[in-house]
Amino acid sequence: MSFSELITKRQSVRRYESRAVEDEKIMQCLESARLSPSASNSQPWHFVVVNREPLRTEVARATFTEIKLINKFTLQAPMLVVIVQEKPKLITRLAMQVKGKEWPLIDIGIAATHFCLKATELGLGTCMIGWFDETRIKEVLNIPGGKTIGLLISVGYPPADYPLRTKVRKQPDSMMSFNKYP
Ligand SMILES: Cc1cc2nc3c(=O)[nH]c(=O)nc-3n(C[C@H](O)[C@H](O)[C@H](O)COP(=O)(O)O)c2cc1C
């Protein structure tokens, strides 16, 4: 698959078949994330693969409430990946203080993209999930209270009839300019 095809095919998948994701494929997605760039090569992440019951269901349940049902689809996903934000290197922390920037979440976003693009190449569907009950997921997975969870990714096989949607995006001339702003 060309890179252009890959980014067209990658979309948020919110329905899954029940079949499990093969370990070999999980490892390939994690390897793609591992090779991702990060500020000062700090790699401020830890990926927790959750594919065993009852943990998987408990983590899924922490992504929606009776009022905010948007993420209820996670119950179908055979696998959820929890990306824990780890402390960057001292040099990165100092640079962040000097520049007033917060790079670890950017790093996690890039690594998550690597993960999701690889998953797409392997025929898997993913959805990045930013809305979740962090305290509850930390309890379920024994993640220390002082840590931050950056993002979740649901992973699984989309059903055969899952449509490839047209991407809804800003028009090119409203998101780019050459040699001037805006
Ligand atoms: C940081 C981040 C958080 C997101 N959180 C959620 C979420 O909680 N629930 C959800 O269904 N989709 C979530 N998404 C998916 C976006 O809604 C989706 O990427 C966007 O609408 C574009 O659609 P596409 O991924 O199909 O191209 C999130 C995406 C990102 C990058």
The ligand as a Gaussian input file, in Angstrom:
#p B3LYP/6-31G(d) Opt

LIG

0 1
 C       -6.510000      13.096000      20.468000
 C       -7.727000      12.452000      19.865000
 C       -8.787000      12.096000      20.691000
 C       -9.918000      11.469000      20.156000
 N      -10.899000      11.053000      20.996000
 C      -11.962000      10.358000      20.487000
 C      -12.946000       9.816000      21.362000
 O      -12.876000       9.912000      22.591000
 N      -13.973000       9.128000      20.792000
 C      -14.075000       8.935000      19.427000
 O      -15.020000       8.275000      18.990000
 N      -13.143000       9.448000      18.580000
 C      -12.099000      10.144000      19.076000
 N      -11.119000      10.621000      18.232000
 C      -11.239000      10.387000      16.777000
 C      -11.604000      11.671000      16.036000
 O      -12.946000      11.979000      16.276000
 C      -11.317000      11.457000      14.548000
 O       -9.941000      11.215000      14.359000
 C      -11.715000      12.657000      13.687000
 O      -13.106000      12.890000      13.756000
 C      -11.342000      12.441000      12.218000
 O      -11.948000      11.275000      11.707000
 P      -11.107000      10.057000      11.129000
 O      -10.189000       9.579000      12.243000
 O      -12.116000       9.014000      10.771000
 O      -10.331000      10.536000       9.961000
 C      -10.003000      11.243000      18.752000
 C       -8.924000      11.594000      17.932000
 C       -7.795000      12.175000      18.480000
 C       -6.635000      12.507000      17.558000

